[in-house]
Amino acid sequence: MPYARSGRSGLRLPRISLGLWNNFGHDHPLETQRAIVRRAFDRGVTHFDLANNYGPPAGSAEENFGRILKSDFSRHRDELIISSKAGYDMWPGPYGEWGSRKYLLASLDQSLGRLGLDYVDIFYSHRPDPETPIEETMGALATAVQSGRALYAGISNYNPEQTRAAYRALAAHGIPLVIHQPRYNMFDRTPEEGLLTVLEELGMGGIVFSPLAQGLLTSRYAAGIPSDSRVAEGRWLTEKNLDEAYRERIAAISNVADARGQSVSQLALTWVLRHPQVTSALIGASSVAQLDDNLAALEAPALTAEELAEIEPYAVHGTGAR
């Protein structure tokens, strides 16, 4: 497994990390989850990314991962990078979401309890809060680091201007903002609109989520809608996401992947990892076989200028969005 440094920090991450957004709640067998996590670690994936509300239900991904840590990884804690986040809706009432000091630090303590840990390696503000001063939100991250409950501070879903403001606010406490976690894939190219430039300027790393556009950048829907797919589930995607424009674009991207001897998902990972600001790409996995297929993206050669030009007309922002 190749590793990359997160910006100018000392933190090194595997080029592909495992995200537990889906497939690690109480709706999936614990033994399947355990097999995926064990295989990932054996393949050199040392970074596991969570958030307080991952499940379903909210909190269950952290609970399940905590069980796996206790049963299989207690001797390997110092070989692991474990992250969590707070920002989205987690519990009822006015203190259960967004970016207040009250919410962030209470959520972090709850996450540590579910995980069975004294600290997480990275703690993120999961989204900017339009009503809470950025100084308060970043002050809470500073407290998390200063108290030893987190080793590094990160942000997710912040735009370029918000990223600069967060960096300055955290720097006032003498703590670097080490990493940003944005959504980025061929069908959501928002980070190219200034964020990648800001990350380079500030010396921050980037770890991108949804590099496969929640399965749209795979061959999963080439012959219909599998019963166990996200479209069939209907929680994040529906048949409306699979319109004619999507089918035309994914077919063209598939042709490039075939010519390179890659699957579509492998090509999609190679494509996001081409940027030096992208330290790592977060993948999900519902099986060991799916994990192994995605990790094989790291064995492919870099994309040529000709291949990037061939992909460009079909890597269209907004494809499959509703």
N, C-alpha and C positions, 0 to 999 in steps of 0.2 A: 504493500500500500504506500503510494507516495503521500507525503505530507507537505503542507504549505503554511507559511507564517501568516498570521492574521495582521495585516498592515505592518506597522513598525513595532508591534508588541513581541513579547517572547512566546506567545501562545501559538502552538502549531496544531493544525487540524488535519485529519485525513481528507483527501480530495473529495471523497464521497462519505457523507455522514448519514446516520439513520434517524429519521424523524418518526415520532410516535403519535402524530396527529390522528391518524386513523388506524384501525386494525389492532389496537392495543387496549381497548376498553373492555368492559364486562360482556360485550356482545361477541367476543372472539375467544376461543379456548386458550387458557393460560399456557398449555403445553406447546401450542403452535407459536405463541409469542416467545416463549422461552427458547424454542429451537431457532427462531429467526435471530434473536439477540445473541445467542451462543455462536451461531454461524458467522454473524457479522464480526464479532470480536475475533474469532479465529482467522478471519480474512483481513484483519488489521483496521477494522472500523472501530475506533476508540471513542468516538463522539456520539452521544445519544441525546437527542433534543426533545424536550417536553414543554408543556405549559400547564398551568393550573387547571384549565377547563378541558383538557383533552380526555376523550372517552369514546363513546358515552357509557355511563353518565359522567358529568364533569368530575374530574379528580380521579377517575378509575384508571387512567393510563399511568399516572404516578403511583397509585396503589399497586398495580400489577408489576410495574417496573421495579418498585421497591421490593416486592416478593422475589423477583428474579435476582436482584442484587444480593439479597440476603442468602439465597440458596446457592448461587453460582459464582458470585463475584466479590465476596467479602474480602478475599485475599488480593483482589486486583484493583481496589478503589483508586490507588495512585497511578494506575495505567489508564484511567478513564477520564473523559471530559463529559460532565453531565450538566445540562442547562435546563432552566425553566423560565417561565414568563408570567406576567400578570398584566391585565389591561382590559380584557373582554369580560363579559358578564359571568360571574362565578357564584354569587349568593344573593339572596333578596335584600332589598333595602338600599339606602343611598351610599353605602360604603363597599359595595360588592363588585365594582367595575371602575374603569377609567384609570386615572393616574395620580390620585391623591396619596399623600404619605401614609395615611391611615390604611388605605386598601393595599398598597404595594407591600408594605412590611408585614401586615397581617397575613396576606396571601403567601408571602415567602415562608413565613413560619409554618403555615398549614402545609405547603408543598414539602418542606423538609420533614415534617411529621409523616406524610404519606410515603415519602421516599425512604424514610429511615436513615437520613443523613444529617450530619452536622453542618454541611455546607454544600452549595452547588458551585460548579466551576464558573458558570456564566448565569447571571440573572438579567433578564430583559424587561424593559418597558415594552409591552406587546403592541401598543398603539399610542399615538399622541392624544392628549386630552385637550379639547378645545377650550375648556373652562378652568383648567388648573394651570397656574404658572409653571413654565418649564423648569424654573428654578426649584420648585417644590418636588416635582417628579424626579429630577436628577438628584436632588438632595436625598431623596429616599434611596436611590441606587447607591449614592455615596455612603449612606449609613449601612446599607447591606454589605458593602465591601469593607468598610472600616470596622464593622462588628465581627467580621470573619464568617458571615453567613453566605457570602459569595466571594469568589476570587477576582472575577472580571465583571464589568458592566457592559450591557449592550442595549440596543434599541431595535425595534421591528416596525415596519410599515410607516416610517417617517419619510417625508419628502426632503428634497435637498435643503431647503431653507430651515426646516425643523431640525434636520440633522446638524447643521451648523450651530443652531441655537443650543441644542442638547450638548454638543461637544463643548461649547463655551461654558455652559452652566456646570457641567461636571468638572471641567478643568479648574473652576474656581475653588473646588474642594481638593485639588491636587490629584485627581483621579482621572486616568485616561478613558475615553470612550473607545473600546477596543474593536467592537464588531457591530455590524448592521445586518439585519435579516429581512430582505425584501422578497416579494414575489418576483420571479423572473423566468420566462420561458419564451419560446418562439412566438407564442400567441399573446404574451403580455410583456411588452418591451419597455415598460415604464422606467426601469432604472437607467436606460440609455438616455433619458431626458434630463440629464444633469447629475443624477445620484452617483453614477460610477466615477465621474469627474471629482465630485466632492469627497468621495472615499479616498481617492488617490491623494488629493490635496491635504486631507487631514491625517493621512497615515492609518486609516481604519481598514479592517478586513470586511469582506462581505460573504455571507453564507446564504444562498438563495433557496427559497422554498418553492414548492410546486414546479420544479423544472420540467416535469412531464405534463403540466397543465391538468393535473388530477386524472391522468389516464388518456386525455385526448391526444397526447403525443406518444401513442403506442399503436400497435396493430390490434388492440383489444376489440375495436368496433368495426373491423373490416368486413366481418361476415354476419353482423347483427349485434344484438345486445345480450351479452352473457347474463345469466340470472344472478351471478354474484358480483356484478359490476356496480360502479358508483351511479351510472345512469339508471340501472334497474332499481337500485336502492332509492334514488330520487332525493337524497338529502342535500347533495352538492351539485349534481348534474341531472338533467332530464333529456328526453329525446329531442327537445327543442335546441339543445346545444349541438346536435349532429345534423346541421343543415347542409345544403348542397355545396355552399362555399367551403365549409369545413372538409367535406369529403374530397373535393377537388384538391385542396391544399395538402391534406394528409397523404393523398395518393402521390403527389409530386415529391413530397418529402420522403416518402417510402422508397421512391426510385433512387434518390441520392443515397439513402441508407443501404439499399441492396447493392449498389455499385461499390460501396465501401466495405461490404461484407459485415454490416452492422444491422441490428434491429433498429426500429424507429426510436425506441426509448434510449438505446445506447447513443444514437446520433444526437438526440436532444440533450443528453448530458454532456457530450463532447462539445456541443455548441455553446452551452452556458459557461463551461469551464475554460473557454478560450480566453476570457478576459483576465488580465493579471489581478484585477481588483476582486475577483471571485475566488475566495480562499477554498470554499467547499460548496458542494451541492447536497441538499437534503433530499433523500429519497424515502418513500414509504415502502412497505413490503407486506404482502399478505401470505407469503410463503418463502421458504428457503430458495426454491428454484427462481422465483422472481427476483429475490435479492441477488443471487449469483449472476443472473442475466444482466442486471443493471451495473454491477461491479465490473463486468467485462468491458464496459465503456472505457475504462482506464487503460486497456490494452491496445486501443486503436491509435493510429497516427493522428497528428494534428490536422485540422481541416486546412485545405489549400485555399488560396484566394479564389480559384475557379469554383471550388465546391461551395464556398460561402456565397459567391455570386449566384450560383444556381439555386441555393436555398432562399435567398433574399426575397424574391417575389412572392413566396409562399409562407414566409415567417411574418404574418400580418397581424399587427396588434389588434386585439378584439375578436379574433377568430374563436368561435364557439362560446362567446360571452353572451349572457342574457341578463 
